[in-house]
Amino acid sequence: MAPTSTSRIETFEDFVKVHAMLLAASGIPSSLHERLFHKLSSETFDGGDFFSVQPCDGGRRRRLVFTAQSLAKESDVFLVDHAWTFRLPDALKQLNEVPGLAERMAALMCVDVDLESDSEKAGIEPGFEEEKENERKIREIVEREMGKVKERGIDGAAWLELEELGIDDEMLCSLDLSSKFPNLIALNLWGNKLQNAETVLLEISKCRNLKALWLNENPVLKNIRDEIGLAIFDHNPVLEIFNSRFTRNAAEWALGFCGGIFCMDNPSCSQCATNSLESITVLDLSNRCIYKLPVAFSPVAMPHLSQLNLRGNDLDQHSAGNLLEVLGGFSSLQALEVDIPGPFGNSAITIIESLPKLSLLNGTSTSSILESGKHIIDSMLPPRLPEWAATDSLADRVISAMWLYLMTYRLADEEKIDETSVWYVMDELGSALRHSDEANFRVAPFLFMPEGNLTSAVSFSVLWPTQDVQSGEECTRDFLFGIGEDKQRSARLSAWFHTPENYFIQEFKKYYQLLQSKCPDPSNVRSFVTKSIFPSDGHPLRVYTDIPHVEEFLKRPEFVLTIDPKDADIIWTCLQVDAEVKNALGLTDRQYVNQFPFEACLVMKHHLAETIHKAKGSPDWLQPTYNLESQLSQLIGDFCIRSRDGRDNLWILKPWNMARTIDTTVTGDISAIIRLMETGPKICQKYIEHPALFRGKKFDIRYIVLVRSMNPVEVFLADVFWVRLANNPYTLERSSLFEYETHFTVMNYIGRLNHMNTAEFVREFEAEHQVKWLDIHERIKNMIRSVFDSAATVHPEMHNPFSRAMYGVDVMLDSSFMPKLLEVTYCPDCHRACKYDMEAVVGNGDVIKGQDFFNIVFGCLFLNESVHVSPL
């Protein structure tokens, strides 16, 4: 709705008054506030007079270049429009339905190009004449190298470069390389047509002196990459380099090759003395998959080494722990390239302090690093460019690329806090800002309210210089402004950059070993039975409650409601009863309450996972779970290993303490996982990609657990449970991940609810899957018991003799009918669920009606009754 002229903000003073909180939160310098007001009021978009968007990275990205003469720090402010604003569940729908949106976003994100070559598009195969020409070239190369070997004499060492010549299995055999070159040192067959593993292995194994072999990009490696590598190494025990990687036999020759000593003109070291590495000054060992450096890597062997690159190597923790000490012995070492984060950790300062003679670390002056106090260096990380398949639609390409461009904010007013975040993409100018650790600009979202209220609000991004800028300079921003290593900056950069995988894999392995080392503690002794608290004189127990369902349905004569909490024997409330609440209400420590101390260890998702990990390690019934606020590195390592192994890699992100699947997302995109951290603290849990289905749909089960004691653990399971069904048939198609009613079952308790009573579900499930529900139910009971045993073991302070509680435990079954724990919910959420499930059939055919449910709960917890409940 267009604002009227009389209601619009007309003065700068009114603008500041209305937008004071937004201005403070944005970080825009106060000296620019008035300039911002005038540009907002006049809708001045003058960025085109100062900036130019230019392609880079072969058209895969764009960058923003300053084109005016100069711009002083904090001297001006620019408005950036938002090209696309949406709620995450609506993203794919909007791209498919809003005219022109997918095309604009695809162009902005550089995914509207076809990366296939013309020959690949046309499917052109080399013709007969081309094949004959390739064969002639190969024969000429072989003859020429045979001549060089004769001229060289001495050891007859040879080095053959036969790269991308169309060599197939038959031709490789006909070349008979082992006979022509009995001392073949290096053989490059990169990019040929070798397919048969047995043929290749036979021919290569004849070359007994081979030290380097390249078979990269041959069909033979497609499905048996690791197997053929091991077989070749077994038959060629002196091999030091295979497919550009160091083997476990890598020694002096491999180091000499990387240092430029050994090459086609000097393939062998047999005629060299033991000091063959002495002349090396520059050594590039990057991306060699080195686990442990060769013994020959030493200051004695390479006394003049001044530049060393160790990026992209595993370097196990033991060897890396000693590596700084080894590097300290290289007295001439001036420049070092290492992964940060990596085997040395994530602190550039620690490395520099250990190597005081170093002048350059990852291309940056060590003195400037020490002056700035920066612990990480991210300027050298390769960008994570968008990936897509040729068959992907523009909408699918945008979905896969958008996490490199998205920004987010939340809206709130006096009446309601918005429960889902707003995501947006800046226009072409704003989206061209690339990342820099030393950025010269800053961007912040800003909500302009021309009429002084949210109804009139228009969102922009505001851009201003944080350093002096000259013509021709690239304009950059810090994608993680204000986020340091204490908030996992190194790991979070993985959303936009290919950070060193090996570091994260090592972090995951250490974490996994820690979980595996846990020995589950035995369950608590169960002999103790809590006594009924019903008075011997027969007077009813007084109950104070602020929960309408209890007020309405608790009708048993043993209980009577009171409006004064000080007079109550039992406090049944949705409030957290802490010391402050007790003082405010005048409560005593002798009144029974419907909660246990420290129950957050169960009902908050990150604490629940932590509790189970501490007590049980990694039980089968808990999916791999990571607290993104503290375990992002371990998650990335797990994700990388699964990706390398080709395993399922779909994950679900859940807020720590929100119910009804609010802000919950399913994704297999590591960039999405990391960026979603921006909308609040979350856990990331391995998605159950192959759940047991009911009528072709996903379902979960809500169990009600009644707890009388946590020392010893005394818990009861209500005989009734609630089955909640998704509305749509289950599928793992990528587009379905945005369909709430396919992957979730709760439906926020609105819309189409799809629940079943107990007996009907059991009967149909057994018939559909030919299983016995009692067997499944027994596994579920054991799991639930283990959950509460874990809490009692890790948090003995939970026990309070005046505590009783009701919890909901949500369970899902995988395709093997094994239970998986989803979450534990606290008392108010159980009441909310019961509101929609007031009738359910229990095992013996009786019906628990709504008015009976809370009578059963109170009877079990306070009168020690066991009607319609089972002890665990």
Secondary structure by P-SEA (a helix, b strand, c coil): cccccccccccaaaaaaaaaaaaaaacccccaaaaaaaaaaaccccccccbbbbbcccccbbbbbbcccccccccbbbbbbbcccccccaaaaaaacccaaaaaaaaaaccccccccccccccccccaaaaaaaaaaaaaaaaaaaaaaaaacccbbbbbbbccccccaaaaaaaccccccccccbbbbcccccccaaaaaaaaaacccccbbbbcccccccccaaaaaaaaaaaccccccccccccccccaaaaaaaacccccccccccccccccccccccccccccccccccccccccccccccbbbbccccccaaaaaaaaaaaaacccccbbbbbccccccccaaaaaaacccccccccccaaaaaaacccccccccccccccccccccaaaaaaacccccccccccccccccccbbbbbbcccccccccccccccbbbbbbbbccccccccbbbbbbbbbcccccccbbbbbcccccccccccccccccccccccaaaaaaaaaaaaaaaaacccccccccccccccccccccccbbbbbcccccccccccccbbbbccccccccccccccccaaaaaaacccccccccccccccccccaaaaaaaaaacccccccccccccccccaaaaaaaaaaaaaacccbbbbbbcccccccccbbbbccaaaaaaaccccbbbbccccccccccccccbbbbbbbbbcccccbbbbbccbbbbbbbcccccccccccccccccccccccccbbbbbccaaaaaaaaaaccccaaaaaaaaaaaaaaaaaaaaaaccccccccccbbbbbbbbbccccbbbbccccccaaaaaaaaacccccccccccccccaaaaaaaaaaccccccccccc
